Amino acid sequence: MLKRHIKIDRESMELISLFNNISGAIIKDCLIFKAPENETEIIIFLVKEEDVGKAIGKAGEHVKDLKIKLQKKIDIIAFSDNLNQFIHNILQTTKNSIVIQDIEVKESRNQKKTVIITVRPQDRGKAIGKDGSMIRKIKGLVLRYFDVDNVIINTKNI
């Protein structure tokens, strides 16, 4: 279910090199997302799970250094080639962690695969994000690495 070929553009390569030099961490990928509400860019670095602490640095120093240099918001996400773990990693980077109740992949008759992430009703707003920013981030990352066609947020009372 993991995609084999991921293209990395020149700007991303330069950002990966810069952050690698600052942190010493192994950076797998770098994506730039624009927040539609204010057109600010968020740079997301995907790192090996065991390198997250190294990437962030003591008291967040590496992220702070890069944020100052680039004048952009920086997110660090642990990459996993397991879809469920990767989604957990994305959602656990938010300030208020989102409780995931279930992750399910459904295939439609036309062979389209949809990932359904079920969260508590009180976490739905955070999972979607302001103006849909979080769900766009989740979709962008999941569709880039996994052979799926869509991602939706669902709620369920337990």
N, C-alpha and C positions, 0 to 999 in steps of 0.2 A: 504494500500500500504506500510505501515511501517512493517519491519520485527520484529518478536517477540523475537527471541533469538539471542543474540550477545555474542560471547565468548571473554573473556578478558584473555590474558596469564599472567603469573607470573610477567614478566618484566614490562608490562603495569600497573599491579596492584601496583607494587612498585613505579613506576613513578607517578601514580595518588595519592598515599598516600603522597609522598614527596611534590608534588605541592600543594596538599590540606593543608598540614602543613605550607607551606610557605605563601600561599595566603588566606586561609580560605574559598575559593570558592568551590562550589559543582562541582566536575569534573565528567562528564558523561562517558568519554572514553578517551583513549590515544592510538594513532597509531604512529608507527615509519615507516617513508618512507625513502628509500635510493634514493638520487639524482644520476642518472646514469652517469651524466657528470663528477662527481668527487668523487663518492662513499661516500659523506657526508650524515649523517643521519639528518633528520628533524623530530622532535617530535611534533606531533599535539595533542593538548588537546581540547576536546570538552567540553564546559561548558554550563550551563543554560544561556539563553539569558540575564536574569537579573543579572547574576554574572560575565559578561565579564569585567566590570570595576574593580571589586574586584580581579579577576584573574590576570589582567594586573598589577594592583597596581598603586600608585601615580607615575607619570612620568615613568611608565614601570618598576618600581623597582622589582616586583616579577618575571617578565620575565627575566630581566637582572641577578638577583640572580641565577635563575635556569640555565640560559645559561652558566654562569660562573662555576657553580657546575658540570654540565654535559658536558660542552664543545661541545654543539650541538646547532643547530638553533632551536628555539621554535616558534610555531605558536599557537595562541588561536583562536578558531572558536566557535561562538555561535551556539548551536544545536537547531534545530527546527524539529518537527515531520511533518511539512508541506514541501513537496519536493521543491517547488518554493522558499520558504523563506530560506531553508537550502542552496540551490545553490547560492542564493544572498549572504548569509552570507560567504560562502567559497570564492566567487569572490571579496567580498568587503574587504578581509584581505590583498589583494595585495597592494603594494606601490602606484601604480596608479590604482585606482578602474576601473573596467571594466563595461561598460554600457551594461546591458542585455536588449535586445529588446523583446525577447520572450522565453518562456520555454514551450515545448510541449512534451507530451508522446504519442508515436505512438506504436500501437500493430500490429505486422505482422501476417500473416496467420498462422504461426507456434506458435502463442501465445507468442512470444518474445517481450519484451517491451524495446523501445529505447527512451531515453530522448534526445531531440534535443534542445540545447541551442543556440539561435541566438544572435550574438553580432555584433556591428558595424565592418565594414571591418578593420578599424584602430586598433581595439581591438583584432582582431583574434590572432595575434602573442602572446600577453600577455595571452589570454585565453588558448592557447595551451602550452605556456611556452617553455623555452630552452630545447631542446631535448625531448619535450613532457612532461616535469615535471608537469606542471599545470594540463593538462588534465588527467594525471595518478592520481594525487592527487584528482581531482574531482571525477573520476570514482571510485577510491578506497573508498572514503567516501560515495558516493551515493549508490554504490552497496552493501556496508556493512549494510546500514540502510533501504534501500527501495527495494521493490520487482520489480527491473528493471534489464535488462540484458546488456545494453550498454548505453554509453553517448557519444554524438558527438557534436562538435562545428560547427555551421553554420554561415554564414554572410549574411547580407541583407542590401542593401542601402535603406534608407527611404527618 
